[in-house]
Structure formats: C-alpha cells, structure tokens
Amino acid sequence: MSFFCLNLFACSKNDNIAIEPEKTDTMKLKITVNNTTFTATLQNNETAKAFKDLLPLTLNMAELNDNEKFTELPNNLPTNATNPGTIQNGDLMLYGSNTLVLFYKTFSTSYTYTKIGRIDNPDGLENALGSSNASVKFELE
C-alpha cells in the first residue's frame, strides 16, 4: 500500500510585511503677537506649503471690520478659494493670491478664501491683536 501526501501552502505578496499607519504631515506654526504666543495647525495644501516656505515672517497687519487683521505677502501663493460660509475665530486664510488674513471673531461671510491654517486655541487672540494695526510674527514651531 502506498501513501500519497500533498501539502498546499498559500502565500501572498503582503506576508510578513508590517503595514505602517498612514503618516500625516502636520505642520505646526507659532504665531506671536506682542508677548502672547499661539500655536496653529497648517492645512495640508499647496497654499500652506508655500506660506511655510516664506517663514519666518514678521508682518505689520492692518485692522479691518473689527474682526480681522490683514497684510499683503511679498509673493503670490497658489490658491484654491472657496466660500467657507462661516469664518471662525483663529482662521488663517488667503484672500486673492497674496493677502494674508488672520480672523479674530466668528461671523458669516460671502467672500471666498483659501485656507492656510487655524489657531489651535484662539482664546485671547482678540485681546492680543487689539483694535489697531498689530505686528505679528509667524514661524515654524
């Protein structure tokens, strides 16, 4: 009597390969107004990357509408403007291709902006910026 033995093994291309969790390139920004420092998280988009390449920057930002500070950047940045519907306190956005806007109040808008980032905890931002023009320093954290 003879015995026949057949062993079958299945293999896949992914055997013994560790799958790493997806990496997110979170870019952090430090924003300083007078002696008050805020941290912000930059968007993962071409506008934020181009803005990051300009840093560090200290900018004189003008007051507008009792809800925002704005300034013209030295270079045009890539844009992908949309209407956010509601601006949030702490939003950092681009109006047009070279106007940087830091909002310190929440309100509805019909304008279009490209998102650059957002201050993680905007408590005290309005007080730090004050009611007139402000010098604001942007740098990578």
C-alpha positions in Angstrom: 0.0 0.0 0.0 1.4 3.5 -0.8 0.5 6.8 0.7 0.5 10.0 -1.2 0.8 13.2 0.7 0.2 16.6 -0.8 0.8 19.8 1.2 -0.5 23.1 -0.1 0.6 26.5 1.1 -0.8 29.8 0.2 1.3 32.9 0.1 0.5 36.5 -0.6 2.7 39.4 -1.5 2.0 41.0 1.9 3.1 38.1 4.1 5.5 39.3 6.8 5.2 42.9 5.8 4.3 45.4 8.5 1.8 47.9 7.5 2.5 51.3 8.9 -0.3 53.6 9.8 -0.8 56.5 7.4 1.5 59.3 8.2 0.1 62.8 8.3 2.5 65.7 7.9 1.0 68.0 10.4 2.7 71.4 10.1 2.7 73.5 13.2 3.1 77.2 13.3 3.9 79.6 16.1 2.2 83.0 15.9 3.4 85.7 18.3 1.5 89.0 18.9 3.4 91.2 21.4 4.2 88.8 24.2 1.4 86.3 23.5 2.1 83.2 21.6 -0.4 80.9 19.8 0.1 77.7 18.0 -1.6 76.9 14.8 -2.0 73.9 12.6 -1.4 74.4 8.9 -3.6 72.8 6.3 -2.2 70.1 4.1 -2.4 72.0 0.9 -0.1 73.8 -1.6 -1.0 77.3 -0.2 0.1 76.3 3.3 3.3 74.7 2.0 4.1 77.9 0.0 3.4 80.0 3.1 5.6 77.8 5.2 8.5 78.4 2.7 8.2 82.2 3.4 8.8 81.8 7.2 9.9 83.2 9.5 8.0 86.5 8.8 7.1 89.4 11.0 4.3 91.4 9.4 2.5 94.6 10.2 -1.1 93.6 9.9 -3.8 96.2 9.4 -7.2 96.2 11.2 -10.3 95.6 9.1 -14.0 95.4 10.1 -13.4 94.8 13.8 -12.9 91.1 13.1 -9.7 90.6 11.2 -6.1 91.7 10.6 -4.6 91.5 7.1 -1.4 92.2 5.1 0.0 91.8 1.7 2.6 89.0 1.4 5.8 89.5 -0.6 4.9 86.7 -3.1 1.7 85.3 -4.6 0.7 81.9 -3.3 -1.2 79.1 -5.0 -4.9 79.4 -4.4 -7.9 77.1 -4.2 -10.5 79.6 -2.9 -13.9 78.5 -1.6 -16.6 80.2 0.4 -16.3 78.8 4.0 -19.8 80.2 4.9 -18.7 80.9 8.4 -15.3 82.3 9.4 -14.1 81.0 12.8 -12.1 82.9 15.4 -8.5 81.9 14.7 -8.8 81.1 11.0 -5.7 82.0 8.9 -6.6 82.4 5.3 -5.5 83.8 2.0 -7.7 86.3 0.2 -6.9 86.5 -3.5 -3.3 85.3 -4.1 -1.3 87.4 -1.7 -3.4 88.9 1.1 -2.9 87.1 4.4 -5.9 87.4 6.8 -6.0 86.4 10.5 -9.5 86.4 11.8 -10.2 87.0 15.5 -14.0 86.8 15.5 -16.6 84.3 14.2 -19.0 85.5 11.6 -20.8 84.6 8.3 -19.2 85.6 5.0 -20.0 85.6 1.3 -16.3 86.0 0.3 -14.0 83.3 -0.9 -10.7 82.4 0.8 -8.0 79.7 0.6 -7.5 78.0 3.9 -3.9 78.2 5.3 -4.4 77.1 8.9 -6.1 77.6 12.1 -5.0 78.7 15.6 -5.4 75.7 17.9 -6.8 77.6 20.8 -7.7 81.2 19.9 -8.7 82.2 23.4 -7.2 85.7 24.0 -6.5 86.3 20.3 -8.7 89.3 20.0 -7.2 90.9 23.1 -3.7 90.2 21.9 -4.3 91.7 18.5 -6.0 94.8 19.9 -8.2 97.3 17.9 -5.5 98.8 15.7 -2.7 97.6 13.5 -0.6 94.8 15.0 2.9 93.3 14.5 2.6 89.6 14.1 5.4 87.1 13.9 4.9 83.8 12.0 7.4 81.0 12.4 7.5 77.2 12.3 7.1 75.6 15.7 
